[in-house]
Amino acid sequence: MTLNYKAKIIVDAKDKTQAIFDSVSADDEFYPENPVNTKIEFDGLLTILVESNHLPHLRANLNSTLRLIQASHETIESTSMC
């Protein structure tokens, strides 16, 4: 089976990147039935690789993942100010 649509997103949140990876990567572990092939990797930068046969599924998955990253970053920022 060939996947028709692919996206790669790289995130550099400086010293918060590892914490964001830990937060976001745990989400995929709980949804193995996801119709979109998603890999989240950390090697100093957060890399998200997404593949799907259906563009709407890919878009929805990317939107969800990017919102999780944003929420994680905002939460880390708000707690580091305390």
C-alpha positions as semicolon CSV with decimal commas, in nm:
position;residue;x (nm);y (nm);z (nm)
1;M;0,000;0,000;0,000
2;T;0,144;0,335;-0,106
3;L;0,063;0,640;0,099
4;N;-0,015;0,935;-0,128
5;Y;0,025;1,233;0,105
6;K;0,317;1,316;0,333
7;A;0,412;1,603;0,558
8;K;0,718;1,675;0,768
9;I;0,718;1,940;1,039
10;I;1,026;2,037;1,240
11;V;0,987;2,228;1,565
12;D;1,264;2,400;1,761
13;A;1,138;2,527;2,094
14;K;1,490;2,571;2,232
15;D;1,517;2,436;2,588
16;K;1,149;2,331;2,589
17;T;1,170;2,095;2,290
18;Q;1,238;1,779;2,496
19;A;0,946;1,849;2,732
20;I;0,713;1,913;2,439
21;F;0,828;1,588;2,275
22;D;0,761;1,394;2,597
23;S;0,412;1,543;2,615
24;V;0,311;1,501;2,251
25;S;0,472;1,165;2,175
26;A;0,271;0,998;2,452
27;D;-0,050;1,084;2,265
28;D;0,024;0,852;1,970
29;E;0,079;0,557;2,202
30;F;-0,287;0,563;2,304
31;Y;-0,432;0,572;1,951
32;P;-0,279;0,287;1,749
33;E;-0,596;0,261;1,535
34;N;-0,527;0,606;1,389
35;P;-0,569;0,583;1,006
36;V;-0,278;0,824;0,962
37;N;0,079;0,698;0,996
38;T;0,241;0,943;1,239
39;K;0,595;0,935;1,374
40;I;0,721;1,184;1,629
41;E;1,097;1,189;1,682
42;F;1,339;1,389;1,893
43;D;1,706;1,449;1,810
44;G;1,747;1,796;1,953
45;L;1,458;1,908;1,734
46;L;1,102;1,776;1,731
47;T;1,027;1,610;1,397
48;I;0,675;1,505;1,301
49;L;0,632;1,278;0,998
50;V;0,276;1,218;0,879
51;E;0,155;0,994;0,592
52;S;-0,196;0,913;0,476
53;N;-0,396;0,801;0,175
54;H;-0,653;1,072;0,243
55;L;-0,562;1,439;0,250
56;P;-0,841;1,536;0,496
57;H;-0,712;1,276;0,744
58;L;-0,359;1,408;0,709
59;R;-0,476;1,767;0,760
60;A;-0,683;1,677;1,066
61;N;-0,394;1,485;1,220
62;L;-0,152;1,772;1,159
63;N;-0,396;2,023;1,307
64;S;-0,439;1,811;1,619
65;T;-0,068;1,750;1,661
66;L;0,023;2,117;1,612
67;R;-0,243;2,222;1,862
68;L;-0,102;1,975;2,115
69;I;0,245;2,121;2,059
70;Q;0,112;2,474;2,105
71;A;-0,078;2,377;2,422
72;S;0,230;2,203;2,562
73;H;0,450;2,504;2,488
74;E;0,201;2,746;2,644
75;T;0,167;2,529;2,955
76;I;0,544;2,508;2,998
77;E;0,574;2,885;2,948
78;S;0,302;2,958;3,205
79;T;0,454;2,731;3,470
80;S;0,808;2,861;3,420
81;M;0,691;3,214;3,507
82;C;0,587;3,106;3,857
